[in-house]
Each structure stands twice: as structure tokens, then as C-alpha cells.
Amino acid sequence: MKLQVAIDLLSTADALALLNKVAEHVDVIELGTPLIKQQGLSVVTNVKAAYPDKLVFADMKTMDAGELEADLAFKAGADIMTVLATAADSTIAGAVKAGKAHGKAVVADMIGVADKAARLHELKAMGVSWVELHAGLDEQAQAGYSIEKLLEVGRSADMPFSVAGGINAERIGGVESAGATIAVAGAAIYGAKDPGAAAAGLRKKIKQLG
Ligand SMILES: O=C([C@H](O)CO)[C@H](O)[C@H](O)COP(=O)(O)O
């Protein structure tokens, strides 16, 4: 299982300072949606220039104009971009088309999807590279939040999937056992006192489990 760091900070300088501590421990660098909204796609270009050997993930959460937005992200240097699974099929098809044109990956973010199993089958047919089983920050803040619901969907998924939703050292084992190809960790890394140690710790747990 790969480790993806989600950077939900708001400046390119802060993102680069964090990466200076954690990049060696992660496989995929995610530029979060708030960061891209604050900085524009220049943050993607700057991070890819600084880390050309890492996969750079632009969390665009595209809801419309799929081909155009995916094209913008890939032209900026992204290796992977996200389209919302709740978007119209034509939007997802457009993003997939741009992904194929650039030879890059398009991920469908399942945030807010009610019937995740049914949508997953449709997304597979549309040719997305993988799906992200995702509970967003607002969902995580609700009383009684549990990552288990996402893992349940993952266990019966017949395509590659990542998981995002408050993954930390306690939860990462369950994510690996559910069969995820990528574990996404945001706050558990950027919010840690020692982000380098936090990322290294998650990496170590993955190695132990694998
Ligand atoms: O995608 C995310 C969210 O929508 C805000 O951009 C997060 O990066 C994702 O949820 C992972 O972060 P954590 O839940 O803090 O691990």
C-alpha cells in the first residue's frame, strides 16, 4: 500500500516547508482543494518542480467542465487529479478523456455519494483510474464518525481504491486490511508536532503490515 500525504495548508511556502520534512516518507503528494483555491494551480507547478520524482495529486474536486479542469491540472504538472463522483457522467468522461490525452490518472472522489457500491461500478465502466473512498473534514467532525463505513465499501470493491478520512496510526491497519492501494493522511501528518516522525511512523506501520 502506498502512502499519500494530503496537504491542507494554505500557502505554497508552508506546503514546501512541510514537504521538506515528510516527502522522503511518502509516495504521493496531494495538494489539497483549499490550497489550490488559495494559491491557484501555480502550487502544483511549484511542488512538481521541487519533487519531480514524486507523484503529484491535484485535489481539484471537479464538478463541471471535466475535460477543461483536468487539462488545466495536468498542464500545471499534476500526475493525478480528482473529479467528484457526484458529478454528471459527462463531466467524469471529460476528465477521463483529458487523462488519456496526457497519459495521467483521474481519480473519482466518492465524497458525499449515498450509494457508493452502485456508483463505484459506474465509475469503473467510465474508466477512472481508481476511486477515493472519502469522508471529508466536515463529515469527520460529525458525532459518531467512523471510517468503518468506507472500509466496508472497499472490501467488496472490484477496482483499485484509496481511502481518506482521518487516517492515523490507529486506523491505517484497517485500511491496509481492507485492500486499499493508497492510504491518504492529512491532519495526522501536517497537524502533528513532528510531521516527519508522523509520516515515518505511518510508513513503518505499512511496512510491518505488508
Ligand atoms: O480531501 C480532503 C478534504 O476534502 C479537504 O481538502 C483531505 O485532504 C482528506 O480528507 C485527507 O485529510 P485527513 O482527513 O485530514 O486525513
The ligand as an SDF file (V2000), in Angstrom:
LIG
                    3D

 16 15  0  0  0  0  0  0  0  0999 V2000
   -9.5230   15.8840    0.7410 O   0  0  0  0  0  0  0  0  0  0  0  0
   -9.5330   16.3050    1.8670 C   0  0  0  0  0  0  0  0  0  0  0  0
  -10.5580   17.2620    2.3600 C   0  0  0  0  0  0  0  0  0  0  0  0
  -11.6360   17.2560    1.4840 O   0  0  0  0  0  0  0  0  0  0  0  0
  -10.0260   18.6880    2.4610 C   0  0  0  0  0  0  0  0  0  0  0  0
   -9.3360   19.0730    1.3060 O   0  0  0  0  0  0  0  0  0  0  0  0
   -8.4790   15.8630    2.8400 C   0  0  0  0  0  0  0  0  0  0  0  0
   -7.2530   16.1500    2.2990 O   0  0  0  0  0  0  0  0  0  0  0  0
   -8.6240   14.3750    3.1320 C   0  0  0  0  0  0  0  0  0  0  0  0
   -9.8220   14.2130    3.8570 O   0  0  0  0  0  0  0  0  0  0  0  0
   -7.4670   13.7940    3.9360 C   0  0  0  0  0  0  0  0  0  0  0  0
   -7.2450   14.5570    5.0770 O   0  0  0  0  0  0  0  0  0  0  0  0
   -7.4570   13.9660    6.5620 P   0  0  0  0  0  0  0  0  0  0  0  0
   -8.8780   13.5260    6.6280 O   0  0  0  0  0  0  0  0  0  0  0  0
   -7.1230   15.1260    7.4540 O   0  0  0  0  0  0  0  0  0  0  0  0
   -6.5200   12.8180    6.7320 O   0  0  0  0  0  0  0  0  0  0  0  0
  1  2  2  0
  2  3  1  0
  2  7  1  0
  3  4  1  0
  3  5  1  0
  5  6  1  0
  7  8  1  0
  7  9  1  0
  9 10  1  0
  9 11  1  0
 11 12  1  0
 12 13  1  0
 13 14  2  0
 13 15  1  0
 13 16  1  0
M  END
$$$$
